[in-house]
């Protein structure tokens, strides 16, 4: 669902299209559906007021029923292009069905096989779903093999749900989300919308051109914390990091995410996240700032299920040495040597023998002794 200011903005813009006689066709996505206690969605409201045509199939006796839009409901609408009043473009709409998407597509295939397309020149289907190989572990996606049978009925499959843009086989198109909904989507700047030209007499029946629309910039600033020996040095480094990432921004008030990565050389609790946010706000004047802490506390490491005791001990010691930039390049060798010294101490070896062993190993492995 959406909030009242967003709905008001939608009405204002849709009013302009309505006044020009330009139809707006839409389907519900997973964020557009009504709350469980509501009867209609905000999209139903806009359709009831004539601002758009909200398409969806109906179901009877386990089958999809594709009825023409009657002004209130329907699964498809026939449009007659202004340039060719004799031509007919049919647009079907299928909203979000979640875990039932695969089953619904099979029902649509059977229903389309029974439809009369004899007078239809071009068929579009809007489908709020996506292939399962675009983004890993994404909910409500289906294999490409499930979509393929629709091609015998549909010229242009307009996909949704997944915010990353993609095209498939010249008939499946998703322009991506026109606005950035999460910082991860900033990695897909080519998102936008399609301008599609259709010529049923041409060898290639359509030409789809993706157009990137302007949007608020989202900037992710990554900071490796390993090299800062003092917390004040860390704070002082932030403005320069910001300048590198934001110097070419022309739009005001970007959304900034500061990602902290690595291992703190000092106690992590000494870092004031609110101060980090304040520094960003002073230098960039963003719309909002998010600080994501992906750092690892000293002595923390990930274990595998099959790790032996010796491997765990090695990783613990190695983790300690990796936290210090002076030892990091030879952390594995230092860890191995530390384990040997520990063993000799437990075996009650003489101090002299321990020192001699330490000297031999350091010379043999060419271990560098950092300045303390």
MIVO-505747 format. One line per 4 residues: their letters; for each residue x, y, z of C-alpha. Coordinates in pm, whole numbers, plus 50000, padded with zeros to 5 digits. Example, Ala and Ser with C-alpha at 12.3 -4.5 7.8 and 13.67 -1.06 7.14 Angstrom:
BEGIN
as	51230,49550,50780 | 51367,49894,50714
//
This chain:
BEGIN
xxxx	50000,50000,50000 | 50108,50364,49966 | 50077,50671,50184 | 49840,50964,50109
xxxx	50109,51205,49975 | 50222,50944,49722 | 49863,50877,49617 | 49803,51249,49574
xxxx	50111,51278,49353 | 49994,50979,49145 | 49651,51135,49094 | 49806,51467,48986
xxxx	50023,51304,48720 | 49762,51054,48601 | 49514,51339,48563 | 49737,51486,48291
xxxx	49735,51161,48093 | 49361,51118,48141 | 49294,51465,48003 | 49496,51379,47691
xxxx	49309,51053,47637 | 49619,50840,47700 | 49527,50508,47866 | 49737,50382,48155
xxxx	49743,50005,48205 | 49865,49856,48531 | 49890,49537,48736 | 49932,49498,49110
xxxx	50273,49411,49247 | 50347,49259,49585 | 50366,49607,49740 | 50039,49722,49582
xxxx	49802,49465,49722 | 49548,49569,49987 | 49605,49491,50352 | 49434,49177,50472
xxxx	49147,49373,50628 | 49090,49594,50321 | 48855,49516,50034 | 49022,49724,49763
xxxx	49376,49845,49700 | 49495,50193,49613 | 49523,50072,49252 | 49157,49969,49258
xxxx	49076,50320,49377 | 49261,50478,49085 | 49090,50241,48841 | 48749,50323,48989
xxxx	48817,50692,48928 | 48918,50626,48569 | 49286,50709,48610 | 49408,50367,48502
xxxx	49303,50020,48391 | 49395,49758,48653 | 49408,49421,48477 | 49386,49079,48641
xxxx	49244,48740,48541 | 48966,48571,48733 | 48954,48205,48829 | 48672,47955,48815
xxxx	48686,47582,48884 | 49064,47578,48887 | 49096,47759,48553 | 49200,48111,48455
xxxx	48927,48317,48290 | 49037,48600,48060 | 48756,48854,48026 | 48776,49188,47848
xxxx	48796,49500,48063 | 48443,49633,48116 | 48530,49954,48294 | 48548,49788,48634
xxxx	48739,49462,48594 | 48896,49240,48333 | 49206,49051,48225 | 49273,49230,47895
xxxx	49197,49539,47693 | 49211,49595,47316 | 49375,49919,47208 | 49359,50083,46867
xxxx	49672,50286,46788 | 49612,50643,46675 | 49839,50598,46374 | 49649,50291,46257
xxxx	49288,50279,46373 | 49242,49941,46203 | 49517,49775,46404 | 49445,49608,46737
xxxx	49693,49571,47022 | 49575,49340,47299 | 49722,49377,47645 | 49678,49109,47913
xxxx	49761,49175,48275 | 49866,48931,48547 | 49945,49071,48893 | 50160,48925,49169
xxxx	50063,48576,49285 | 50362,48490,49503 | 50425,48119,49552 | 50137,48036,49315
xxxx	50300,48215,49019 | 50412,47898,48842 | 50068,47741,48871 | 49897,48060,48749
xxxx	50122,48078,48442 | 50023,47723,48348 | 49658,47825,48382 | 49718,48131,48165
xxxx	49874,47917,47895 | 49561,47700,47880 | 49333,48004,47881 | 49528,48181,47605
xxxx	49499,47873,47386 | 49121,47917,47393 | 49124,48291,47311 | 49040,48425,46964
xxxx	49330,48639,46840 | 49219,48640,46477 | 49158,49016,46468 | 49451,49101,46698
xxxx	49774,49227,46540 | 49999,49240,46844 | 49976,49087,47193 | 50137,49217,47511
xxxx	50125,49049,47850 | 50217,49231,48171 | 50336,48980,48431 | 50453,49065,48782
xxxx	50708,48786,48812 | 51058,48708,48691 | 51299,48433,48584 | 51468,48253,48871
xxxx	51822,48304,48740 | 51841,48685,48754 | 51880,48728,49130 | 51962,48432,49357
xxxx	51702,48317,49610 | 51446,48573,49497 | 51089,48488,49593 | 50806,48435,49340
xxxx	51028,48364,49041 | 50995,48082,48789 | 51227,47891,48555 | 51263,48021,48201
xxxx	51104,47696,48082 | 50778,47797,48251 | 50767,48126,48061 | 50865,47981,47723
xxxx	50520,47835,47629 | 50366,48183,47649 | 50566,48288,47344 | 50325,48118,47104
xxxx	50054,48362,47218 | 50248,48672,47323 | 50474,48904,47120 | 50596,49111,47414
xxxx	50617,48987,47774 | 50649,49288,48006 | 50797,49157,48330 | 50810,49315,48674
xxxx	50888,49218,49034 | 51267,49207,48990 | 51417,49557,49000 | 51722,49463,48794
xxxx	51683,49521,48417 | 51713,49234,48171 | 51602,49116,47827 | 51546,48764,47699
xxxx	51523,48624,47347 | 51378,48940,47196 | 51035,48903,47358 | 51089,48921,47737
xxxx	51166,49268,47872 | 51211,49422,48216 | 51344,49780,48234 | 51410,49758,48607
xxxx	51274,49995,48869 | 51261,50359,48755 | 51347,50474,49108 | 51607,50333,49344
xxxx	51432,50142,49621 | 51744,50016,49801 | 52114,50098,49799 | 52190,49770,49621
xxxx	51996,49889,49315 | 52241,50175,49264 | 52464,49916,49094 | 52212,49901,48806
xxxx	52215,50256,48663 | 52064,50145,48331 | 51719,50106,48488 | 51430,50306,48347
xxxx	51152,50235,48098 | 51105,50103,47744 | 50993,50294,47439 | 50860,50025,47205
xxxx	50790,50074,46835 | 50573,49809,46670 | 50558,49738,46297 | 50367,49420,46223
xxxx	50473,49436,45858 | 50844,49438,45938 | 51070,49136,45974 | 51135,49237,46335
xxxx	50788,49306,46467 | 50902,49541,46743 | 51196,49751,46853 | 51232,49808,47227
xxxx	51462,50086,47342 | 51540,50113,47711 | 51564,50472,47833 | 51737,50557,48158
xxxx	51535,50811,48353 | 51681,51062,48600 | 51657,50965,48965 | 51790,51062,49303
xxxx	52153,50947,49340 | 52238,50674,49587 | 52603,50664,49691 | 52776,50384,49879
xxxx	53101,50482,50051 | 53312,50186,50168 | 53572,50238,50440 | 53824,49970,50544
xxxx	53887,50020,50913 | 54190,49791,50950 | 54453,50058,50889 | 54336,50310,51150
xxxx	54537,50282,51470 | 54335,50556,51642 | 53964,50630,51631 | 54030,50999,51563
xxxx	54221,50912,51245 | 53918,50713,51134 | 53687,51012,51181 | 53930,51240,50996
xxxx	53939,51008,50694 | 53565,51023,50627 | 53549,51363,50444 | 53811,51255,50189
xxxx	53630,50926,50129 | 53307,51119,50073 | 53473,51363,49835 | 53602,51079,49616
xxxx	53252,50933,49578 | 53042,51251,49555 | 53256,51497,49359 | 53067,51435,49034
xxxx	52716,51448,49180 | 52497,51719,49027 | 52168,51635,49198 | 52105,51773,49547
xxxx	52040,51565,49856 | 52171,51219,49765 | 52111,50913,49979 | 52441,50808,50137
xxxx	52533,50470,50281 | 52863,50441,50465 | 52977,50079,50483 | 53239,49997,50745
xxxx	53438,49683,50666 | 53734,49495,50810 | 53864,49441,51164 | 53894,49724,51416
xxxx	54252,49754,51552 | 54099,49901,51869 | 53784,49839,52069 | 53486,49874,51836
xxxx	53272,50032,52109 | 53492,50341,52091 | 53344,50425,51750 | 53049,50664,51765
xxxx	52818,50578,51473 | 52617,50896,51530 | 52934,51098,51486 | 52999,50921,51155
xxxx	52649,51016,51043 | 52701,51375,51157 | 53027,51407,50961 | 52853,51291,50644
xxxx	52565,51535,50695 | 52806,51826,50742 | 52997,51761,50419 | 52731,51636,50176
xxxx	52388,51754,50301 | 52220,51426,50203 | 51853,51338,50216 | 51944,51059,50456
xxxx	52249,50872,50582 | 52272,50504,50665 | 52577,50359,50837 | 52616,49985,50782
xxxx	52860,49814,51014 | 53011,49503,50855 | 53322,49503,51067 | 53442,49206,51265
xxxx	53538,49227,51629 | 53888,49126,51726 | 53919,48753,51778 | 53609,48674,51572
xxxx	53627,48423,51290 | 53400,48192,51097 | 53429,47817,51147 | 53353,47537,50911
xxxx	53167,47231,51025 | 53461,47003,50937 | 53732,47210,51110 | 53964,47006,51333
xxxx	54094,47129,51667 | 54434,47207,51515 | 54273,47407,51233 | 54065,47607,51478
xxxx	54369,47690,51690 | 54559,47798,51378 | 54273,48022,51270 | 54239,48180,51614
xxxx	54607,48272,51628 | 54610,48382,51267 | 54311,48604,51334 | 54499,48778,51613
xxxx	54796,48852,51387 | 54574,48969,51101 | 54430,49238,51325 | 54767,49411,51336
xxxx	54879,49562,51004 | 55243,49505,51102 | 55198,49125,51104 | 54916,49082,50854
xxxx	55122,48990,50547 | 55279,48696,50734 | 54993,48617,50971 | 54981,48246,50888
xxxx	55354,48197,50956 | 55341,48395,51280 | 55036,48192,51391 | 55214,47864,51324
xxxx	55518,47980,51519 | 55303,48097,51810 | 55140,47754,51828 | 55481,47588,51840
xxxx	55595,47818,52121 | 55273,47742,52310 | 55339,47369,52273 | 55697,47403,52398
xxxx	55579,47598,52703 | 55321,47330,52786 | 55595,47066,52751 | 55803,47266,53000
xxxx	56088,47324,52757 | 56368,47541,52890 | 56352,47914,52820 | 56683,47893,52636
xxxx	56555,47623,52399 | 56239,47822,52332 | 56439,48133,52243 | 56673,47935,52017
xxxx	56378,47769,51840 | 56213,48107,51794 | 56529,48255,51641 | 56580,47960,51405
xxxx	56221,47969,51282 | 56220,48345,51231 | 56540,48325,51027 | 56428,48019,50831
xxxx	56086,48163,50743 | 56225,48514,50697 | 55974,48662,50939 | 55994,49037,50962
xxxx	56014,49188,51309 | 55808,49509,51304 | 55902,49821,51492 | 55714,49827,51820
//
